[in-house]
Amino acid sequence: METPTKKSRFALFFGNRGFFPGSLMASAREELTRVLSTMGHETLVLDASATRYGAVETPAEGEIYARFLKENEGKFDGVILSLPNFGDENGAVAALREAGVPILIQAYPDEMDKMAPATRRDAFCGKLSIMDVFCQNGIPFTALKPHTVSPASPRFAQNVEYFDRVCRVVKGMRNLVVGAVGARTTAFKTVRIDEVALQRHRITMETFDLSDLFARMRAVDPNSDAYRAKEDRYLGYADFSSVPGDKRDTLVRLGVALDTLIEEARLDTIALRCWEEMQRQLGISPCVVLSEMNNRGITAACEVDVGNAIAMHALGMASGEVTACLDWNNNYGDDDDKCILFHCGPVPQSMMTAKGKVEEHAILANAVGRSCSIGCNVGRIAPTSFTFASMTTDSGRLKFYVGEGEFTNDPIPPEFFGCAGVARVPALQDVLLHVGRCGHRHHVSVTPGQVADPVCEALTNYLGYDVARPQP
């Protein structure tokens, strides 16, 4: 992936309760800021003179902190609520009721040789009090294991990594703009989507006719810098040795036109109608174009599957890696926990064992004729752990399922076209039953790494979507 996901910027909140040691605040402010900086995170911290110790105890101090967040709105992706001592729940509620971003609650541990009134923290108990009152006030928050943890601990670093992924998903899904390029293919009612339901969850779906895309392609100047750069990019990206010059020209024009459309409409992700007009009118399949886009971190789904374009975006925000939209396609012998995940070629190169070869679409050629569907990017998916997800709409709700698996190095018959990999998913048969019984589509989105937990928390706790993790 050539555009790595930027790490979250955190606003830091320090909770205080007056009859516990306030002296702990200064050291906590210094330590937490320093530790997060070494992890690559920028921070926003209330000035130490703005309140007593630069912390929050009373509702009045909470209002000062709330104004601080309002003044910096849009400049932070999450809040880390740190409890150097017990903290005060009333001040925390006043401060963070309207934060509008994920909140991680971190409590300092007591030390066994510092339990006298002058040195003890009691943040263990204070954290429970704040969680309780946040629940009463409907303030969503993130709480992780262990219950108390020092910022110097490797376990705190793991918690911050998790929280960072949660924040990125929440930020990436709010005000998301997805482009549906072309109408849904008539045969694929499985990819129907409720546009109004998306909008009510702050996801805007913009639609574009293929005729507009084709007109944009015709208007591309082959002598332009954009055309030449795209052609050079493709020739270095995949093996085009079997692609005739006129087909290569059409694929380059498609890539330039899509980039322009995405820039003009400020699209975050797209779902493209990829057959049969492109094959019958242009003589190409757009697989390699989508592959290259996905490799750049611009999530692009096939077959106008807007739901999986959105799922891909969420996965990519969490993992910081590339994503792909695949078919639940074939059983793998008699192994209940293995199957073949496949698509015609939109898989990003960084997920493949080697550079793909651009060829004719072996199946569509049967319908549209030979040399009319060139653009399929043929290769194999490299072994790696992965997280999978898919999304559909149902009665005004956004409905996801999420899980984890691994691509293995098991062989696939050489005549198997497109880009495929053998996937091992624990309890795969139960996953497939869930997919079918709950009305999900035949597509599934994947990203390298195991990030199902933060994805689920972001989608449910902060965004209010319906999420299932199928299991026996």
C-alpha positions in Angstrom: 0.0 0.0 0.0 1.5 3.3 -1.0 -0.6 5.7 1.1 -0.3 4.4 4.7 -3.0 5.3 7.2 -2.0 8.2 9.4 -1.9 7.4 13.1 -4.6 9.0 15.3 -4.2 12.3 17.1 -5.4 12.1 20.7 -6.7 14.7 23.1 -5.6 13.9 26.6 -7.9 14.2 29.6 -6.6 13.9 33.2 -9.2 13.1 35.9 -8.6 14.3 39.5 -10.2 14.0 42.9 -9.0 16.5 45.5 -8.5 14.3 48.5 -6.1 12.0 46.5 -2.6 13.2 45.6 -2.9 16.0 43.0 0.9 15.9 42.6 0.5 12.8 40.4 -1.0 15.0 37.7 2.2 16.7 36.5 4.1 13.4 36.1 1.1 11.8 34.3 0.9 14.7 31.9 4.6 14.4 31.1 4.7 10.6 30.9 1.6 10.1 28.8 2.5 12.8 26.3 6.0 11.4 25.9 4.9 7.8 25.6 2.4 8.5 22.9 4.9 10.7 21.0 7.3 7.7 20.9 4.5 5.6 19.4 4.0 8.2 16.6 0.9 9.9 18.0 0.4 13.6 18.2 -1.5 14.9 21.3 -3.6 17.9 22.4 -3.3 18.8 26.1 -5.2 21.4 28.1 -2.9 24.1 29.4 -1.8 23.3 32.9 -2.9 26.7 34.1 -6.4 26.4 32.7 -7.6 24.3 35.7 -6.2 23.0 39.0 -3.2 20.9 37.8 -4.4 21.1 34.2 -6.8 18.3 35.2 -10.6 18.0 35.6 -12.4 17.4 38.9 -15.5 19.7 39.1 -18.3 20.2 36.5 -17.0 23.8 36.1 -13.5 22.4 35.2 -15.3 19.9 32.9 -16.9 22.8 31.1 -13.5 24.4 30.6 -12.3 21.1 29.1 -15.4 20.8 26.9 -14.7 24.3 25.5 -11.1 23.2 24.8 -12.4 20.3 22.8 -14.8 22.5 20.9 -12.1 25.0 20.0 -10.0 22.1 18.6 -12.9 20.3 16.9 -11.6 18.3 14.0 -8.0 18.3 15.2 -8.2 15.1 17.2 -9.5 11.6 16.5 -10.0 10.3 20.0 -9.7 11.1 23.7 -7.6 9.2 26.2 -9.1 9.7 29.7 -6.3 9.1 32.1 -6.8 8.6 35.8 -3.6 9.3 37.7 -5.8 9.1 40.9 -9.4 8.2 41.6 -10.8 11.0 39.3 -14.2 12.6 39.5 -17.0 11.2 37.3 -19.1 14.4 37.4 -16.3 16.5 35.9 -15.6 13.8 33.3 -19.2 13.7 32.2 -19.4 17.5 31.8 -16.1 17.5 29.9 -16.8 14.6 27.5 -20.5 14.4 27.0 -20.2 16.0 23.6 -16.8 14.8 22.7 -18.1 13.1 19.6 -15.1 10.8 19.2 -14.0 7.5 20.8 -12.9 7.7 24.5 -10.3 5.3 26.0 -10.3 5.1 29.8 -6.9 4.4 31.3 -6.3 4.1 35.0 -2.9 4.1 36.7 -2.1 1.1 38.9 -1.3 1.4 42.6 2.1 0.3 43.9 2.2 -2.0 46.9 4.8 0.2 48.7 2.8 3.4 48.1 -0.6 2.7 49.7 -0.5 5.4 52.4 -3.0 8.3 52.0 -0.4 10.6 50.7 0.7 8.4 47.8 -2.2 6.0 46.9 -4.1 6.4 43.7 -7.3 4.3 43.9 -7.7 4.7 40.2 -8.8 1.0 40.1 -12.0 2.0 41.8 -12.3 5.4 40.1 -12.3 3.8 36.7 -15.4 1.7 37.6 -17.2 4.8 38.8 -16.5 6.7 35.6 -17.6 3.8 33.5 -20.8 3.5 35.5 -21.7 7.1 35.1 -20.8 7.2 31.5 -23.2 4.3 31.0 -25.9 6.2 32.8 -25.3 9.2 30.5 -25.1 7.2 27.3 -21.5 8.2 26.6 -19.8 5.4 24.7 -16.3 4.5 25.8 -13.5 1.9 25.3 -12.2 -0.1 28.3 -9.5 -2.7 27.8 -7.6 -5.2 29.8 -5.9 -5.0 32.2 -8.2 -2.8 34.3 -5.2 -0.6 35.5 -2.1 -0.2 33.4 0.9 2.1 33.4 1.7 4.1 30.3 5.2 2.6 30.5 3.9 -0.9 30.1 4.0 -2.8 26.8 0.3 -3.7 27.5 -0.6 0.0 27.4 1.1 0.2 24.0 -1.1 -2.7 22.8 -4.1 -0.9 24.1 -3.2 2.3 22.3 -2.7 0.4 19.1 -6.1 -1.2 19.4 -7.7 2.2 20.2 -5.9 3.8 17.3 -7.6 1.3 15.0 -11.0 2.0 16.5 -10.5 5.8 16.1 -9.4 5.4 12.4 -12.5 3.3 11.6 -14.9 5.7 13.3 -13.3 8.7 11.6 -13.2 6.9 8.2 -16.8 5.9 8.3 -18.3 9.2 9.3 -19.1 11.4 6.3 -17.9 8.6 4.0 -18.6 9.2 0.3 -18.9 6.2 -1.9 -19.3 6.3 -5.7 -21.5 3.8 -7.5 -20.2 4.0 -11.1 -22.8 2.5 -13.3 -26.2 0.9 -12.5 -26.4 -2.4 -10.6 -26.1 -5.3 -13.0 -29.6 -6.7 -13.6 -28.5 -10.2 -12.8 -27.0 -9.3 -9.5 -29.9 -8.4 -7.2 -27.6 -9.6 -4.4 -25.8 -6.3 -4.4 -28.9 -4.2 -3.8 -28.4 -1.4 -1.3 -30.6 1.1 0.6 -29.2 4.5 -0.2 -31.4 6.3 2.4 -30.2 3.9 5.1 -26.6 4.8 4.3 -27.3 8.5 4.4 -29.0 8.2 7.8 -25.7 6.7 9.0 -23.7 9.6 7.5 -22.6 7.7 4.4 -23.3 9.5 1.1 -23.7 7.4 -2.0 -23.1 9.3 -5.3 -24.1 7.6 -8.6 -22.6 8.1 -12.0 -23.7 6.7 -15.3 -21.3 4.5 -17.4 -22.0 6.8 -20.4 -20.4 9.6 -18.5 -17.4 7.5 -17.6 -17.0 6.4 -21.3 -17.2 10.0 -22.4 -14.5 10.9 -19.9 -12.3 8.1 -21.3 -12.7 9.3 -24.9 -11.7 12.8 -23.8 -8.4 11.7 -22.3 -5.5 13.2 -24.2 -2.9 10.4 -24.9 -0.2 13.1 -24.9 -1.0 14.4 -21.5 1.1 13.9 -18.4 -1.7 12.0 -16.7 -2.0 9.5 -19.6 1.8 8.9 -19.8 2.2 8.6 -16.0 -0.7 6.1 -15.9 0.7 4.0 -18.7 4.1 3.9 -17.1 2.5 2.9 -13.8 0.5 0.0 -15.3 3.5 -1.3 -17.3 5.5 -1.4 -14.1 2.6 -2.8 -12.0 1.6 -5.9 -14.0 2.7 -8.0 -16.9 1.1 -6.4 -20.0 3.0 -8.5 -22.5 -0.1 -10.2 -23.8 -2.2 -7.0 -24.1 -2.6 -5.5 -27.6 -1.8 -1.8 -27.8 -5.4 -0.7 -28.4 -6.6 -2.5 -25.3 -3.8 -1.1 -23.2 -4.8 2.4 -24.4 -8.4 1.7 -23.3 -7.3 0.5 -19.9 -5.0 3.5 -19.4 -7.9 5.8 -20.4 -10.2 4.1 -17.9 -7.6 4.5 -15.1 -7.2 8.2 -15.8 -10.9 8.8 -16.1 -11.6 7.1 -12.8 -8.9 9.0 -11.0 -10.4 12.3 -12.3 -13.9 11.3 -11.3 -12.7 10.4 -7.8 -10.9 13.6 -7.4 -13.7 15.8 -8.7 -16.5 14.1 -6.7 -14.3 13.7 -3.6 -15.0 10.0 -3.4 -13.5 7.9 -0.6 -14.3 4.5 -2.3 -16.0 3.3 -5.4 -18.0 0.3 -6.7 -17.8 -0.1 -10.5 -20.2 -1.8 -12.9 -17.6 -4.0 -14.6 -19.6 -6.1 -17.1 -20.9 -6.5 -19.8 -20.9 -3.0 -21.3 -17.1 -2.7 -20.8 -16.5 -5.9 -22.7 -19.1 -5.4 -25.5 -18.4 -1.7 -26.1 -14.7 -1.3 -25.0 -13.3 -4.8 -25.3 -11.8 -4.7 -21.8 -12.3 -5.9 -18.3 -11.3 -3.4 -15.6 -9.9 -5.9 -13.1 -6.2 -4.7 -13.3 -7.3 -1.1 -13.0 -9.2 -1.8 -9.8 -6.2 -3.9 -8.6 -3.9 -1.0 -9.0 -6.3 1.4 -7.3 -6.7 -1.0 -4.3 -2.9 -1.2 -4.1 -2.8 2.6 -3.7 -5.3 2.4 -0.9 -8.2 3.7 -3.0 -10.8 1.0 -2.2 -12.6 -0.2 -5.3 -15.2 -3.0 -5.4 -16.5 -4.8 -8.5 -20.1 -5.4 -9.7 -21.4 -2.2 -8.1 -21.2 -3.8 -4.7 -21.5 -0.6 -2.6 -21.9 -2.6 0.6 -18.5 -4.3 0.2 -16.9 -1.1 -0.9 -17.9 0.3 2.5 -16.8 -2.9 4.3 -13.4 -2.7 2.5 -13.0 0.9 3.6 -13.7 0.0 7.2 -11.2 -2.8 7.1 -8.5 -0.7 5.5 -9.0 2.0 8.1 -8.4 -0.6 10.9 -5.5 -2.5 9.4 -3.7 0.4 7.6 -3.3 -2.1 4.8 -4.7 -2.8 1.4 -8.1 -4.5 0.9 -9.8 -6.7 -1.7 -13.3 -7.7 -2.6 -13.6 -11.5 -3.3 -16.1 -14.2 -3.9 -16.9 -17.0 -1.5 -16.2 -19.2 -4.5 -15.3 -22.9 -4.1 -15.0 -25.7 -1.6 -11.5 -27.0 -1.1 -11.9 -30.7 -1.3 -13.5 -32.2 1.9 -12.0 -29.7 4.3 -14.8 -28.0 6.2 -12.7 -25.1 7.3 -11.1 -24.3 3.9 -12.5 -22.7 0.7 -11.2 -20.8 -2.3 -11.7 -17.0 -2.2 -11.4 -15.6 -5.7 -12.1 -12.7 -8.0 -11.2 -11.9 -11.6 -8.3 -9.7 -10.7 -9.0 -6.6 -8.5 -6.7 -8.0 -5.8 -3.9 -5.5 -5.0 -0.4 -6.7 -5.9 0.8 -6.4 -2.4 -1.5 -9.3 -1.5 -0.3 -11.5 -4.3 2.6 -13.9 -4.5 4.0 -12.2 -7.5 3.2 -9.6 -10.2 0.0 -10.5 -12.0 -0.4 -11.1 -15.7 -3.0 -9.3 -17.6 -5.1 -11.6 -19.7 -8.5 -12.1 -21.2 -11.4 -12.8 -18.8 -11.7 -16.6 -19.4 -15.4 -16.8 -18.3 -16.8 -13.6 -19.8 -15.1 -14.4 -23.1 -17.6 -17.2 -23.5 -20.4 -14.6 -23.5 -18.9 -11.7 -25.4 -16.4 -13.4 -27.7 -12.6 -13.7 -27.8 -10.4 -10.6 -27.3 -13.3 -8.6 -25.9 -12.5 -8.9 -22.2 -8.8 -8.2 -21.7 -7.9 -6.9 -18.3 -8.2 -9.8 -15.9 -5.2 -9.7 -13.6 -4.1 -13.4 -13.1 -2.2 -14.5 -10.0 -2.4 -16.0 -6.6 -3.0 -14.6 -3.1 0.0 -14.8 -0.8 -0.3 -16.7 2.5 -1.2 -14.3 5.4 -3.6 -13.9 8.2 -6.6 -11.8 7.3 -9.8 -10.1 8.6 -13.0 -10.4 6.6 -16.2 -8.5 6.6 -19.3 -7.7 4.5 -22.1 -5.2 4.7 -25.7 -5.0 3.6 -28.7 -2.9 4.5 -31.9 -4.3 6.1 -34.9 -2.4 7.2 -32.9 0.9 7.5 -30.0 -0.7 9.4 -26.5 -1.3 8.3 -25.7 -5.0 8.9 -22.2 -6.4 9.0 -20.5 -9.6 9.8 -16.8 -9.8 10.7 -14.3 -12.6 11.3 -10.7 -13.7 10.9 -8.9 -16.4 9.0 -5.7 -17.1 7.0 -4.7 -17.6 3.4 -2.7 -20.8 3.2 0.0 -22.0 0.8 -2.3 -24.9 -0.4 -2.1 -25.4 -4.2 -4.9 -24.3 -6.6 -5.2 -26.0 -10.0 -3.2 -24.1 -12.6 -6.2 -23.8 -14.9 -8.0 -21.7 -12.2 -8.2 -18.2 -13.8 -8.2 -14.8 -12.1 -6.6 -14.2 -8.6 -7.4 -16.7 -5.9 -6.2 -18.1 -2.6 -7.1 -21.0 -0.3 -8.6 -19.6 2.9 -8.8 -21.4 6.2 -11.6 -19.9 8.4 -12.4 -21.6 11.8 -16.0 -22.8 11.8 -16.3 -21.9 8.1 -19.5 -23.9 7.7 -21.2 -21.8 10.4 -19.9 -18.6 8.8 -21.4 -19.7 5.4 -24.7 -20.5 7.1 -24.8 -17.1 8.7 -24.0 -15.4 5.3 -26.9 -17.2 3.6 -29.5 -17.1 6.4 -29.0 -13.4 7.1 -29.2 -12.3 3.5 -25.6 -11.3 2.9 -24.1 -11.3 -0.6 -21.7 -13.7 -2.2 -18.9 -11.2 -1.9 -16.6 -10.8 1.1 -14.0 -8.1 1.8 -10.6 -8.9 3.2 -7.5 -7.1 4.6 -4.2 -8.6 5.9 -3.9 -8.9 9.7 -6.2 -9.7 12.5 -8.2 -6.6 13.4 -11.7 -7.9 13.9 -12.0 -6.8 17.5 -11.3 -3.0 16.9 -13.5 -3.1 13.8 -16.4 -4.6 15.7 -16.0 -2.1 18.5 -15.9 0.9 16.2 -18.9 -0.3 14.2 -21.1 -1.2 17.2 -20.1 0.9 20.1 -19.5 4.2 18.3 -21.3 4.0 15.0 -24.4 2.0 16.0 -24.3 -0.6 13.2 -25.5 -4.2 13.6 -22.4 -6.5 13.6 -22.3 -10.3 14.0 -19.2 -12.5 14.5 -20.5 -15.9 13.3 -19.3 -18.8 15.4 -20.5 -22.3 16.2 
